Structure formats: C-alpha cells, structure tokens
Amino acid sequence: MESPIPYGTVVSDADTRTISFPLRFPQPVEEVWAAVATPEGLPGWLAAADPFERHEGGAITLRWLNADENGRSTVAPGRVTGWGPTRLAEYTVDVHGRIRFETAPDPDRPSGTRLRFTNELVTPDSAVIANLAGWHQHFEYLAAALAGRPIDWSTWNLARWRALYEEYDRGAG
C-alpha cells in the first residue's frame, strides 16, 4: 500500500529523539485544527482525550483506542504545554513526551493546510522505528478522517504497522 503521507525523520540528541513529519492536507486549517486539537476530532485518528482542558497548563489524558500485540492500550496523562487556537496544540504526556502540532495555510493549495508535527521523547534508538511507524500509520488515519472516513478501531490490527516498521527499518524516507 502506497501512502500519501511523507516519511518521518528523526534527529537524535543524547537520549532525546525528535520525530518530525511535514504534512499537507487539502482541507482548511479549521478542519485540520479540529482533528488535532479537540476531544471530538482526536478519536477519529489517534486517541480519546479525556480530560482535555484546551489551554496552556490544562490537563490532558490521551487514551489510544488500539492495542498492542498483548492487548494493551496506551494511556498517557499529561499537560497542554502549548496552545494557540487554530495554529498550535502541544501536549506533553507520559510515554510519548512532547507532541506538537503546528498548522498554517498551505501557500501552494487554496484552502489547504500545512501541518508540522514533532514528537520529542526520551527513548532508546531501538524504539525509534516503532514510533515512526506508529505516527505514520496514525497520519494515514488522519488523512482518512479528514476525508470523512474516521478509523473504525474495532477493525484495527498490526498488519499495516508491521509493514511500515519494515519500511522504516530498511531506511525508507
């Protein structure tokens, strides 16, 4: 399956890894914002968010709606560490570190959006490929959700994640 999502990159600094994805969507900023920064939008592609206090310093807990091969789902409590409506949503949560979404109009696409995603986390090199594959898959879900097809979590399985993991392991991107 070819993905319209560009491959992510990683910059390492000591124990900290920063994963980045430069994304573009044909939908307007307000729609992309609603998907990455509201409790109604996040479950369609990433995780349930409850509580979600939408202001800097507010509480947030992300509950992933998929499970790993052992049937466990990630629950990541934390704080909103950056907030600027329709342009910046940043969450610093257990397990996944600092997750940052920056939206801007796409100058090359009328009504389109550029979304710059970064995830700064403390993790060993051995876990970076798993994180890249996971975010990549979630961004495929985001593209589908923005097109009106949110993920049906009851049908989720590890097959696509494994394929992406193998691509990143081979040096894709």
C-alpha positions in Angstrom: 0.0 0.0 0.0 1.5 3.3 -1.0 0.9 6.1 1.5 0.3 9.7 0.7 1.9 10.5 4.0 5.6 11.5 3.7 8.2 9.5 5.6 9.1 10.9 9.0 12.6 11.9 10.1 14.4 11.6 13.4 17.0 13.9 14.9 18.9 12.4 17.9 20.5 14.4 20.7 21.8 12.3 23.6 18.8 10.3 24.9 16.2 12.6 23.2 14.7 11.8 19.8 12.7 14.3 17.8 10.4 12.8 15.2 9.1 15.1 12.5 6.5 14.8 9.8 5.8 17.7 7.4 2.2 17.1 6.3 -0.1 18.7 3.8 -3.8 18.3 3.6 -6.4 19.7 1.1 -8.8 20.7 4.0 -8.8 24.2 5.5 -6.8 24.9 8.7 -10.0 24.9 10.8 -10.8 21.3 9.9 -7.3 20.1 10.5 -7.2 22.0 13.8 -10.5 20.4 14.9 -8.9 16.9 14.2 -5.7 17.5 16.1 -6.9 19.8 18.9 -10.4 18.8 20.0 -11.8 15.9 22.0 -14.3 15.3 19.1 -11.6 15.1 16.4 -8.8 13.2 18.1 -10.6 9.8 18.4 -11.2 9.6 14.7 -7.5 9.0 14.0 -5.4 9.0 17.2 -6.8 8.7 20.7 -9.6 9.7 23.0 -8.8 12.8 25.1 -10.4 13.0 28.5 -9.8 15.2 30.4 -8.8 17.8 27.8 -8.5 21.3 29.1 -7.8 23.3 26.0 -5.4 26.0 27.3 -1.8 26.1 28.2 -1.3 24.3 31.5 -4.5 22.3 31.2 -4.8 18.6 31.9 -5.0 16.1 29.1 -5.0 12.3 29.1 -4.7 10.5 25.7 -6.2 7.0 25.6 -5.1 5.1 22.5 -8.1 3.2 21.0 -5.9 0.5 19.5 -4.0 -2.2 21.4 -0.5 -3.8 21.0 0.1 -7.5 20.3 -0.5 -8.1 24.1 -3.9 -6.4 24.1 -2.7 -3.3 26.0 -3.7 0.2 25.1 -1.6 3.2 25.9 -2.9 5.7 28.5 -0.9 8.9 28.6 -1.7 11.6 31.2 -0.1 14.9 30.9 -0.4 18.7 30.3 -1.2 21.0 27.4 2.2 22.7 27.1 1.5 25.0 24.2 -1.8 26.4 22.9 -2.6 28.9 20.2 -6.1 28.3 18.7 -6.0 27.2 15.1 -2.2 27.3 15.0 -0.5 25.4 17.9 -1.5 22.4 20.0 1.2 20.9 22.1 0.7 18.1 24.6 3.4 16.7 26.9 2.3 13.3 28.1 3.7 10.2 29.7 5.1 7.6 27.3 5.1 9.9 24.2 6.8 13.0 25.5 6.1 16.3 23.8 3.7 16.0 20.9 3.4 19.3 18.9 1.0 20.2 16.0 1.5 23.5 14.2 -1.0 24.4 11.5 -0.7 27.1 8.8 -2.4 27.8 5.5 -0.7 26.0 2.6 0.5 28.7 0.2 0.6 26.1 -2.7 -3.0 24.9 -2.2 -6.0 27.1 -2.0 -7.9 26.3 1.2 -5.2 23.7 2.1 -3.2 23.2 5.3 0.3 22.6 6.2 0.7 20.6 9.4 4.1 20.4 11.0 4.3 17.6 13.6 7.1 17.0 16.0 7.3 14.4 18.8 10.2 14.9 21.2 10.7 11.9 23.5 13.3 10.2 25.6 13.7 6.8 24.1 16.5 4.4 23.0 17.4 4.2 19.4 15.8 0.7 19.3 12.4 2.2 19.8 12.6 5.0 17.2 11.5 2.8 14.3 8.4 1.6 16.2 7.5 5.3 16.9 8.0 6.4 13.3 5.8 3.5 12.0 3.1 4.3 14.6 2.9 8.0 13.8 3.0 7.3 10.1 0.0 5.0 10.4 -1.9 7.5 12.6 -1.3 10.2 10.0 -2.8 7.9 7.3 -5.8 7.7 9.7 -5.8 11.5 10.0 -5.9 11.9 6.2 -8.8 9.4 6.0 -10.7 11.1 8.9 -10.3 14.5 7.3 -11.8 12.9 4.1 -14.8 11.8 6.2 -13.6 8.3 7.0 -12.6 8.1 10.6 -10.9 4.9 11.7 -13.1 2.1 13.0 -11.0 1.0 15.9 -12.8 -2.4 16.1 -11.1 -3.3 12.8 -7.6 -2.2 13.7 -4.8 -4.7 13.6 -1.0 -4.7 13.5 -0.6 -5.6 9.8 -0.1 -2.0 8.4 2.1 -1.0 11.4 4.3 -4.0 10.7 4.6 -3.1 7.0 5.6 0.5 7.9 8.0 -0.8 10.6 9.8 -2.9 7.9 9.9 0.1 5.5 11.5 2.4 8.2 13.8 -0.5 9.3 15.1 -0.7 5.7 15.8 3.0 5.7 12.7 4.4 4.0 12.5 8.1 3.8 
